[in-house]
């Protein structure tokens, strides 16, 4: 066989290649065979003949042709010819990929891989094609050996844009599988533009942390990014949240503290301080540190409010919405906390509206023409990131279920798609129109606000308050003429929110003096449910080494609700009730929460072996079933339970609660009143201890409360979600009538 170098593309090639492009493969094969017969020294004919055979489905013949063409070459020639063959195949793969013929492009890339397993860019193309063909798995990524190839060839030059595009697609396709950590780490030496990597990793990490519920993987991805850009405060802020969500509290605290010390901007300092507070409180045991951090945090808020900045970008503004979130966990000072929240809410809203002025103006102008004929259904929009397997999701479903669809059109606007969550799917199925947005995509708030506006929602019901900053951003834009907050938390303090749903008990009579929203009190209760699903218990007393005749007290709350003063009261109750044990449960750092309670027990002269720290239950229904292990539940203060209180009462278990002034300190109070129970409601620390001791020592009283609670299921407002729904609907109708009257009056004045 001749050994001359291949010549440039000749006139023989043009018609043959055109036939190949036109998918006339038999013609192309015949023409290339004629070209080889006429000019056997032109190597390109062999490469293209093999390609035509391959495209025609004759893979074995294609390989035979290529091997034949190289069989008599010297080693240096074979290397050159191999490179030329790969170039021909890669060019065709790219052409087919551009034509969206991904399956054939994938086949060609597989042949390139067989020819040269070390060809990195081809391996990247294979990954990209596998993703587009929905066939990439962690196992296939491993089989491609692309990670080891990247690790071995760090001097190799790779198209950064291709690498980042493949990394982005891979994260979307197979995360949260741990192999994405190895793949990302292997890519780092080839990245010259950290900001481009951030644009890929950060949205993926947010999605992994909050939609896929794998914050540990998100944290590892963020740590990898910081190898390239160690001082990036944007990534460090998210990293602190990821670690705290993964219960790696100490790491989260350290990162938040470091961020606080490294930023100069006052809004960013306030955000960093909030992250630090979040970490310290959620461990359940850093009480003294949290007190110091709170004092510093309030100083930062005061400075920020004094400056009244109007140049905050949307990202910085969003972070400030929930900067007052943890204040009610420290003290029952409603007037002070509401003053902070109202001022922060207004500051954030003003900045948001400045940045989205045209959108806000359009929504404002639309109000003058937004009217609903009396015969038409009111359009109610529910906005939340919790409409799924979440406390808010479990409680709000009854309102949605009982809505009168003849009078109200129900729409849902969901942040944070919850993968494989049947309750979120249930919510979606209940909505006449719905929209699901991710929390990881820029401008989603503006897009979702526009969706609400285009749907002509009459009343927008916020279920998040300040638990999600993006919800606050939407509310600030005011895409609906009436906006109200219900259920998710205390009021947000945003001027654009018209109403806050309450009842006669959950807020004191004078509360309107320090709320910016109009308090709308429903006649009986601000929440009602028809009940809870109860599973099979996973706890037994003998497993916990608790005697059958012992009295068990339970406190099941997150670490952030563990106030030292209330824990001291609880320990005093344990001390005064003979043969009693204290069961402690809730999300917190295990070592920290144990140290916290052991120190208090030691000072109260309560033996440590009377305390039991319970593991998480495998399911919500099992958690509720496990509540039956308790004789008495001890509530937290100044931040009460809410869902846990409802579950406790539904299970017929006596509860001791301390009533305060703020919303968070009155949840259990209103729920007990609306369940028909007053035994266990304490108005002072002394009464809290008295009720705890009395219920711990009076078996007859416990039994009476148990039967009263079970009977209340048939009669009490708390368990009558249908009537509650009618009350909410009446409120909606009255709010709309007030708006219509106000709108009509404005119109007359304009005339």
N, C-alpha and C positions, 0 to 999 in steps of 0.2 A: 504494500500500500504506500502511495506517495507520502512523504513526510514534510512537504513544504508548508509554510504558514498559511493560515486562511487568508483569503483576499477580501477586499471590501465587498459589500453587497453589490451584486451584478444585475444585469437586465434579466437574467434567468430567475432571479429571486422575486422580482416585483409581482409578476402575475401569480406565482405560487403563493406568496405571502398574502396577496389579496384574496385568493381562494380560501386560505386559512381563516382570515378575518371574517369572511362571509360565511364561515362554517361549512364550506364545501370541502370537507376533509379528504374525500376520495380523490377529488381533482388535485388538491394540494399535494397529496402523497404522490400521485402520478407525476406531477410537474417537478417535484423535488428529486424523484428517482431519475427523471430525464436529465435534470441539471447535473446530478452526480455522475451520470454516465458520460455527459459531455465534458464536465470539468471536475474530475475526481479529487483534485488537489484543494478545492474550496471547502474548508471545514464547516463553514456555516451551514452549507446544505445539509450536512449530516445532523447538525443540531436541530434544524427546523423540520427535517423529515421525521426525526424522533418526536418532536413536539406535535406534529400533525398526527402521527400514529397515536400518541398519548391522548390527544383531544378526541380522536375517533374511537377511543375505548380500548386500544390495543397496547396496554401498558407494557406487557412483556416484550413485544416487538420493539417498542420505543427504547427500552433499556438495552436490548440486544444491539440496536443500531448505534447507540452512543458508545457502548463497549467496543463494538467493532471499529468505530472511527478512531478510538484511542489505542487499539491493541498493539500497533506497531510503533508507537511513539516512544521517544526517549523520556526520561523522568522529567526534565525541564519542560518538554513539550506537553506532556500529560498535565502538568500543573497549569500551564497556560491555557490549554484546551478546556480543562475543567472550569477555570474561571470564566472562559468565554461561554461555555454551555450554561453555567449558572446565571450569567448575565442575560442570556436569551430567555431562559425560563423565568427569571425574576421579572423581566420586562413584560412577558406575557401574563404572568400572575397579576402584575399591577394593572394591566389593561383590562383583564377580566374582573378584577376587583372594582375598578371604576365603573364597569358595566353591571355591577352587583351580581355577577355570576360567582358568588362566593364559594360554592361547592367545588367548582372546577379549579378556581384559584387555590383552594386548600389542597387539592390533589397535587397540583404542580409544586406547591411549597413543600409538601411531603416528599416529593422526589428530590427537590433541592436538598432537603435534610438528609436523605439517604446518600446523596453524592458528597455532601459536606456537613456532617453533624455539628461542626463548630461555627457555622455561619450564623452569627448572632442576629443580624437584621432579619434573616429569613425566619428564625425562631420567633422573633417578635411578630412578624406578619402571620405566622401560624397561630399564635395565641389570639391575635386580633380576629382572624377569620373564624377560629373555633368559637369565639364569643359570639360573633355575628350569626353563626350557625347554631348557637345555643347548645354546643356540645362540650364546652370547656368545663372540666371538673378539676378539683385540687389534684386528683391522681394524674390526670393528663398533663397538667402543668408540671408536675414532678417528673413524669415520664419524658417530657421534652428536654429535661436537664438544663433549662434556660437559666435557672438560678445558679447552678454550678458553673455554667459557661460565663455568666456575668462576673462571678467571683474570680474566675481564673484569668480573665482577659481584660483587666482594668485599664490597660494602656490602649485598648481598641477604641476607635472613634465610632460613636453611634449617634445617629440623628436624634437629638434630644427631644424634638417634637414627637417623633415616632415613639420613643421610649415612654414619654409621659402619656401619650394617647393610649398606649397599650396598658400602662399601669392603671390609668383611670378606668378603663374598661374591665380590667381584671378585678379591681376592687369592687366594682359594681356587680360583677358576675359571680364571684365565689366568696367574697367576704360574708360572714366574719371568720371563715376558715383560717386557722393560724398560719397557713402557708403564705398568706398575703403579707405577713410581717417579714418573712424571709425574702420574698420577692422584692418588697419595697427596700429593704436593707441592701440587697444586691444591686439595686438601681442607683443608690446614692452616689457612688464614685463617678458616675457618668453625667450627673446633673450639674450644670454650670449656672443655672438661674434659679436660686431658691424660691423666688416669688412665684415662678411657674409651677414648681413642685407644691407650694402651699395651695395654689388654686386647685390642685388635684386632690391633695391629701385632706385638707380641712373639711370640705363638703362630705367626703367619704367618711371621715371620722365621725362627724356629727350624725350622719345616717346610721352608721354602725352602732354608735352609742345609744341613740334614742329610738330609732325605729327597730333595729335588730336586737336591742337590749344587751349589747356586748361592750360596755364602756371600757373594759380592760384592754380589748383589742384596739379601741380608739385611742387609749392612752399610749399604748406601745407605738402606734403610728406617729403620734405627736412627738414622742420622745425621739424617734428616728429623725423627724424633720429638724429638731433642735440641734442635731449634730452638725447641720449645715448652717444654721442661723440661730445660734445659742441665745441671742438676746431678743428674740421675737416675742413681744408681749401679747400679741394676738393669739399665738399658739399657746403660750403659757397660761393664758386665762382659760382657754378651753381645756387644757391639760389638767388644771386644778379641778375643774368640774368633772372631767372624766374619772379621775382617780377617786374623787369623793363619791361619785355614783357607783364606782366599783368597790366601794367600802375600803379603799386603800387610803384611809383618812389622813394618816400621818404624812404620806407623800403629798396629798392634796393640800394640806395645811402648809407644808414647807414651800410648795410652789406658789401658793397664794401670798404668803408672807414675803417671799423673794420678789414677787411681782409688785407688791405694795411699795417695797423699798426702791424699786427701779424706775417707777413712772413718776412724771412731774405734773402731768395734767390732772386737775382736780377731779374731773369726772371719772378718769381712769383710776385715780386713787380711791375714790368712793366705791367703784366697782371691785377693785382688788380687796378693799376692806370688807365688802360684802362677801366675797369668796372666802376670806379668812374666817369670818363669822360663821358662814355656812359649814365649813369644815370643823371648826371647834365645837359648835353646838351638836352637829350630827354624830360626833363620836360618842356623845352622852356623858363624857367624863372630864372634859377640859373646862370646868366651870369657872375657875378663877381667871384663867387666860381669856375666856370668853367675856367676862365682865370688863377686863381692861380693854379688850378689842372693841367692845361696844362703846365705851367712853370715847375712844379715838374715832370710831365710826361716826358718832353723833357730831363730833367736832368737824369732821370732814363735810358732813351734810350741811351744817350751819354755814360753813365757809362757802360752799357751793351755792346755797340759797341766797347768801348775801351778795355774791357776784352776779347772779342771774344771767349766766352766759346765754347768748342767742346764736352762737356760732358752732354749736355741737353738731357733728355729723350724725346720721341716722343710727349708725352702729353704736356710738357712744351714748346717744340718747336712749336707745332701747335698753342698754345695760343699767340705766338709772331707774327705770320703772319700778323694779322690785328691790331697790336699795334699802327700803324701810321694812322689808318683809319680816326680819327676825326681831324687830323691836318688841312686839307683843309677847314673845317667848320669855323675855326677861322680867317684865313687870306689867301690872294691870293699871295702866295709865292711859285710858282711852283718849282723853282730850289732848295730851301731849303727842301721842302716836298719830292721831288723826291730823293734827296740825302739820306734822312732818309729811305725812302721806299726801295730804291735799296740796301742799306747796310743791312737792316733788312731782306730783301728777300734773300740775299746771305747768311747771317748768318744762317737763318732757313734752307735753302736748304742744306748747308754744313752739318748741324747736322742730317738732315733727311737721307742724302745719306750715312753718316757714319753708321747709325743704320740699313740701308737696303742695305749695300754695295753689297752683292751677287746679289740681285734683280736688282740693277742699272747696275752692270757689265754685267749681262745677256742682259739687254735691249740695252746697249751700243754696245755689240758685235753683236747683231742682226742687227744693222744699216748697217753693211758692206754687208749684204746679202738682205737687205730690198729694193727691187726695184720693180717697177710696169711696166709691158709692156704697151706701148703706147695705145694699143687697149682696155685695161681694165679700168673699172671705178675706179676713186679715192675713197677711203674709208674715209669718213668724220665722225668723232665722235664728238657729242655735249655733253659737260659735265657741269652739273649744278644742284643746289638744287632749282632752281626757275622755272623750266619748268612746270608751272601750273598757277593757279590764283594768279599771282604776276606780278609786273610791267614788269620784264624781260620776263615773259611768255606771256604777252599780246603783246609785241613788236616783240619777236623773231619768233612767229608763222608764220609770212608772209614769212620769208626766208625759213622756212621748207616747207611751202605750195608750194612755187614756184620753189623749187629745180628741176633741170633736172635729173630725175632718170635714164635716159639712160647714163649719163656721171658720175654720182656720186651715190655711195651707202651711205645712211644716217643711222647712228647708234646713239642711245641715251643712255647716262649713267646718271642716275638720283639718286641724294641723296634725302632722305627725302620723302618717299611715302606720297602723299597728299590724305587722305581718302575722298572719295566721291567728288573728284574734276574732273569735266568733262573736263577741259582744260588739265590737266595732262594725262587723258586717251586719249584725242585727240593726244597729243604728242606721246604717246606710240604707238598708232595706225599708226602713220606716219613713224615709224622707221622700217627698215628692221631687225635690231637686237636691243634689248634694255636690260638694266639691271637696276633694282631699288634696291638701298641699303638704309638701315636705317642709321641715324646719331648717333645711340645709341650703336652700336655694335663695340667692339674693333677689330682692324685689317681690318675694312671695306675698308679703303683707300688702303691698300696693296692688298686686294682681287680685288677691282675695277680696280686698275692699272694693275693687272695681266689679268683681263678680257679684258681690252683695248689692251694690248699687244698680247694676244692670238687671238683677232679678227683682228690683223694686220692692225690697223688703220693707215692711212697715215698722216692725219692731224687732230689733236685734238683741238677743239675749246672750250675754257674756257669762260663761260658766268658769272662766279662768281667773278673772281679776288680775292681780299682779303675779300670778304663778307662771305666766308666760309673757315675756316682753312683746312678742310679735302680736299677740292679741291686743295688748294696749296700744300698739301702733295703729292697728286697724280702727279701734274705737276712737282714737284721736282724730282720725280723718273724718269720722262721722258719716259713713256711707248710708245709714238709715236714719229716718227722721226721729225715731225714738230708740234710745239705747238704755239697757238696764243690766245690772249685775245681779246674779243669783247663784247661790250654792257654793261656788268654788273656793272662796276665801272672803275676807272682809272687803269692803268697797275699795276701789282703786284710787279714788280722789281725782279722777280725770274730769275736767269741766264738761267734756263731751258726753259723759254718761248722765242720763237724766234721773234714773231711779236706782235705789238699792232695795232689794226685797228682804223684808224682815217679818217679825210677828210681834205680838204683845210682850214677849218675854226675852227674846234674844238680844234686844237692845233696851237700855233703860229709857225712861220717858223723856229725859232731857237730851237724848243723843243727837237730835236734829241740830242742836246748837254747834256741834263740831263736825258734822258731815256736810260735804259740799253737794253730794247727791240728795235728792228728795227721798226720804225714807218712806217706802210703801209697805205698810204693815198689813199682812194678810190677817183674816179674822182669827185664826187659831194657831197655825204652825207654818213656818216657812219651808218645811220639808216633811214629806210623808212617803212611806213605802208600803207596799202590800206584803212584804216579807222578804226573807232571804233563803237561798238554797243552803241546806245543811248537809254536810258530807259525813264521812266516817271518821271518828276521832283517831288521832295518832299518838295521843298522850294518855298515860295511866298513872295513877298515884304510886303504884308499886314500882313502876319504872323510875320514878323520881325519888324513891325511898322516902315516901311520905306516908305516915300511918293512916289507916282507914278512918280513924276517929278524929284526925286533926282538922283544924280550920285553915282553909287555904284562901289567902288574899292574892289577887292578881292585878298587875298593872301592865297593860299591853299598849305601849306607845313608842313612837320613834324617839331616838336619842335626843333630838332637839327639844323635846317637851320635858326633859328631865331637869326640872328646876330644883336646886339644892334645898331650898326652904320646904318645898312640898315633899321631897324625899325624906326630910327629917320628920315631918308629920306622919308620913307613912310608917317610918321606923318606930315612932312612938306607939302607933296602933299595934304593931307586931309585938312590941315589948309588953303591952298591957293585956293582950289576949293570950291566955295560956294555950300551949299546944298548937300554936299557929305557925304557918309558913308563908313566906312571901315569894310569889312567882313573878318573875320579871321577863318581859318579852318585848321585842321591837327592834327595828333596824338601828344598829349602832355598832361601834367597835367593841368587840367582845371583851378584850382586856381592859379597855378604858372604862366601860360601863360597870364591869365587876369591881374595879378599883374604886370607882365613884361610890357604889353602894356599900362596899366593905368598909370604907373609911367612915361613912355615916353610921353604919351598924356598930362599929367599934366604939364610936363616941356615945352612942345611945345604949351601950351595954347589951346589944342583941347579938347572940351567937351567929357567926357566919354560916353555920350549917343549917340555919333556918331560912336561908335564901336559896332560891333555885332560879337559874337562868335558862330560859326555854329556847329551843331552836325554832327557826322559821317553819311554818307548816307548809306542806307541799302544794296546797291549793287554798283558794279562798274559802271553799266550802269546808275543808278540813279545819282551817283556822277557826271558823265559827263553831264547829263541833267541839273543838278543844276548849272553848270557853267554859264548857260545862264542868271542867275540872275545878273551877273556882267556886267557892262559897260566896265571896264578896269581891267585887271589882273596885279598885281605888283609882279614881280619876286623877288626871294631872291638872296643874294650875300654875301659872295664869293662862295656860293654853290647854283647854279641855280636849277630850276626844270628841269626835263627830260621828264618823262611820262606826268606829269601835263602840261608841255609846249606843247607837241604834242596834248594833249586833248584840250587845250585852243585854239590852232590854228585851229584844226579840227572843233571846234564849231564856228569859225569865230569871236573870241573875241580879240580885241587889247591887246597887251602885252607890258609892259615896262621891259626891262632887262638891267642889268649892265654887261658889258663885262670885263673880266679880262684876266689873263695869263694862269691860270691852267685849266685843262680839266673841272673841276667842275664849273668853272666860264665862260664857253664858250658854254655850251650845248644849251641854248636858242638862242644864237647868230647863230650858224650853222643851227638850225632848222628854224629860221625866214628867214635867207638867202635862204634856200632851199625850203621855202614856197613862196618866191618872195616878202617878206616884209622887208622893212628897217625902216619904221616908228616905233619908240619905242626902237631902239637899242642905248644904251647910253654908252659912253666911259669914263665917269667920273661921280662923284656923282652929280655935278651940272647938267649935261645932264639928269641924271635919274630923278631929280626933274622937270626939264623943260619938258621932255616928259610926265611925269605924269600929270602935270598941263595942258599941251596943249591938251592931249587926254581927260582929264576930262572936259575941257571947250569947245572943238570944236566938236560938234555933227556931223558936216558934215565929218570931218576927220575920226571919228569913223565909220561912215556909209561906207565911201570909203574903209577903211581897212577890214571891215566886208565882203563887196562884193568881194574885191580882194582875200580874203582868201577862200571864197566859190568857186570862179572861179578857184583858184589854185588847187583844188581837181582834176581837169581834166588835168593839165599841169605841176605841180611842181614836182621836184625830190623827195620831202619829201613824196609825196603820190603815188609814183610809185614803189611799192615793187617788182614788177616783174623785172624792170630794175635794181634796187638795187641788187636783187639776181644774175642777170647776172654779175654785177660788182664784187660781192663777189666770184662768181664761177671763174671768170677770175683771181682774186687774188689767189685763191686756186691753179689754174693750173700753174700760174707763180711761186708761191712759190715752188710747186713740181718740176718744171723744174729747178729752181735754186738749189734745193736740189740734184736732179739727176746729174746735171753738177758737183756739188761739190763732190758728192759721186764717180762719174766717175774719177775725177781728183785724189782723194785719192787713188783709186784702181790702177791707173797707177803708182803713186809714190811708192806704196807698191811693185809692180812688179819690 
